[in-house]
Amino acid sequence: LKSGLIRSQSTVIKLQAELLEIKSNQLESVHSTVKTAVQDTVQAEIKSYSKAVSKTAPVLTEENLKKVVQNAVSEEDRSRNVLIFGLKESDEEKLCDKVDVIFQQID
């Protein structure tokens, strides 16, 4: 009876060792698959990033900046804009005449 029990326990131990080895192999396989997938993804992203970075951007020089500012100023010359607060309006009035009167009062 004891020898049968010992044989059974020995078989159980042997099977557990085999199972442990199989699980270790599976874990190693998953580890290498994940490592390869991550490595491939990182390399692909680094390539696409370096490709985007390598494209030359226009250089902002003092001349270019002056041209941009001059174009913006010439398009929207605010020195000609006048705001008159408190001027009442009606639908059929001549706004130009009212503004002329106000400017004459200012002079």
C-alpha beads as a LAMMPS data file, in Angstrom:
LAMMPS data file: protein, C-alpha beads

107 atoms
106 bonds

1 atom types
1 bond types

-500.0 500.0 xlo xhi
-500.0 500.0 ylo yhi
-500.0 500.0 zlo zhi

Masses

1 110.0

Atoms # bond

1 1 1 0.000 0.000 0.000
2 1 1 2.822 2.397 0.875
3 1 1 4.740 1.636 -2.289
4 1 1 1.586 2.328 -4.395
5 1 1 1.114 5.647 -2.609
6 1 1 4.766 6.544 -3.152
7 1 1 4.485 5.678 -6.864
8 1 1 1.340 7.771 -7.203
9 1 1 2.977 10.722 -5.455
10 1 1 6.057 10.328 -7.641
11 1 1 3.856 10.368 -10.755
12 1 1 2.040 13.478 -9.488
13 1 1 5.366 15.220 -8.846
14 1 1 6.645 14.254 -12.303
15 1 1 3.438 15.514 -13.965
16 1 1 3.594 18.762 -11.991
17 1 1 7.205 19.269 -13.129
18 1 1 6.171 18.697 -16.759
19 1 1 3.272 21.123 -16.383
20 1 1 5.556 23.703 -14.826
21 1 1 8.014 23.349 -17.724
22 1 1 5.234 23.690 -20.318
23 1 1 3.884 26.807 -18.571
24 1 1 7.398 28.278 -18.437
25 1 1 7.807 27.654 -22.181
26 1 1 4.439 29.293 -22.888
27 1 1 5.361 32.292 -20.760
28 1 1 8.699 32.646 -22.539
29 1 1 6.937 32.439 -25.903
30 1 1 4.459 35.178 -24.924
31 1 1 7.315 37.296 -23.573
32 1 1 9.316 37.051 -26.798
33 1 1 6.215 37.754 -28.923
34 1 1 5.350 40.865 -26.928
35 1 1 8.961 42.035 -26.962
36 1 1 9.170 41.625 -30.743
37 1 1 5.835 43.366 -31.313
38 1 1 6.768 46.300 -29.093
39 1 1 10.195 46.587 -30.682
40 1 1 8.704 46.586 -34.199
41 1 1 6.111 49.190 -33.235
42 1 1 8.674 51.455 -31.609
43 1 1 10.995 51.214 -34.606
44 1 1 8.143 52.023 -37.001
45 1 1 7.073 55.021 -34.921
46 1 1 10.640 56.294 -34.636
47 1 1 10.963 56.086 -38.413
48 1 1 7.728 57.989 -38.975
49 1 1 8.709 60.579 -36.345
50 1 1 12.145 61.075 -37.856
51 1 1 10.553 61.391 -41.280
52 1 1 8.239 64.117 -39.974
53 1 1 11.056 65.910 -38.186
54 1 1 13.384 65.748 -41.164
55 1 1 11.002 67.790 -43.330
56 1 1 12.410 71.266 -43.455
57 1 1 10.275 73.986 -41.948
58 1 1 10.367 77.501 -43.358
59 1 1 12.916 79.661 -41.588
60 1 1 11.522 82.755 -39.905
61 1 1 13.889 85.604 -40.620
62 1 1 13.579 89.234 -39.656
63 1 1 12.715 90.147 -43.258
64 1 1 9.956 87.553 -43.469
65 1 1 8.496 88.742 -40.187
66 1 1 8.543 92.377 -41.351
67 1 1 6.761 91.436 -44.582
68 1 1 4.067 89.548 -42.714
69 1 1 3.503 92.443 -40.309
70 1 1 3.430 94.989 -43.151
71 1 1 0.876 92.909 -45.055
72 1 1 -1.307 92.614 -41.979
73 1 1 -1.086 96.335 -41.285
74 1 1 -1.809 97.329 -44.877
75 1 1 -4.824 95.030 -45.040
76 1 1 -6.292 96.318 -41.835
77 1 1 -5.267 99.937 -41.368
78 1 1 -6.885 100.806 -38.084
79 1 1 -5.720 104.406 -38.199
80 1 1 -8.737 105.154 -40.400
81 1 1 -11.261 103.605 -38.027
82 1 1 -13.210 105.890 -35.704
83 1 1 -15.601 104.891 -32.944
84 1 1 -18.154 107.400 -31.725
85 1 1 -19.845 106.425 -28.496
86 1 1 -23.213 107.799 -27.476
87 1 1 -24.304 108.759 -31.022
88 1 1 -27.958 107.901 -31.503
89 1 1 -28.922 106.464 -34.867
90 1 1 -32.167 106.283 -36.772
91 1 1 -33.024 104.378 -39.941
92 1 1 -33.327 107.334 -42.301
93 1 1 -30.515 109.572 -41.102
94 1 1 -27.441 110.647 -43.002
95 1 1 -24.687 109.288 -40.842
96 1 1 -21.939 111.074 -42.806
97 1 1 -23.526 114.461 -42.050
98 1 1 -23.758 113.678 -38.334
99 1 1 -20.123 112.577 -38.193
100 1 1 -19.029 115.719 -40.081
101 1 1 -20.846 117.880 -37.510
102 1 1 -19.150 116.023 -34.654
103 1 1 -15.702 116.438 -36.249
104 1 1 -16.336 120.154 -36.734
105 1 1 -17.216 120.471 -33.065
106 1 1 -13.973 118.710 -32.130
107 1 1 -11.839 121.088 -34.243

Bonds

1 1 1 2
2 1 2 3
3 1 3 4
4 1 4 5
5 1 5 6
6 1 6 7
7 1 7 8
8 1 8 9
9 1 9 10
10 1 10 11
11 1 11 12
12 1 12 13
13 1 13 14
14 1 14 15
15 1 15 16
16 1 16 17
17 1 17 18
18 1 18 19
19 1 19 20
20 1 20 21
21 1 21 22
22 1 22 23
23 1 23 24
24 1 24 25
25 1 25 26
26 1 26 27
27 1 27 28
28 1 28 29
29 1 29 30
30 1 30 31
31 1 31 32
32 1 32 33
33 1 33 34
34 1 34 35
35 1 35 36
36 1 36 37
37 1 37 38
38 1 38 39
39 1 39 40
40 1 40 41
41 1 41 42
42 1 42 43
43 1 43 44
44 1 44 45
45 1 45 46
46 1 46 47
47 1 47 48
48 1 48 49
49 1 49 50
50 1 50 51
51 1 51 52
52 1 52 53
53 1 53 54
54 1 54 55
55 1 55 56
56 1 56 57
57 1 57 58
58 1 58 59
59 1 59 60
60 1 60 61
61 1 61 62
62 1 62 63
63 1 63 64
64 1 64 65
65 1 65 66
66 1 66 67
67 1 67 68
68 1 68 69
69 1 69 70
70 1 70 71
71 1 71 72
72 1 72 73
73 1 73 74
74 1 74 75
75 1 75 76
76 1 76 77
77 1 77 78
78 1 78 79
79 1 79 80
80 1 80 81
81 1 81 82
82 1 82 83
83 1 83 84
84 1 84 85
85 1 85 86
86 1 86 87
87 1 87 88
88 1 88 89
89 1 89 90
90 1 90 91
91 1 91 92
92 1 92 93
93 1 93 94
94 1 94 95
95 1 95 96
96 1 96 97
97 1 97 98
98 1 98 99
99 1 99 100
100 1 100 101
101 1 101 102
102 1 102 103
103 1 103 104
104 1 104 105
105 1 105 106
106 1 106 107
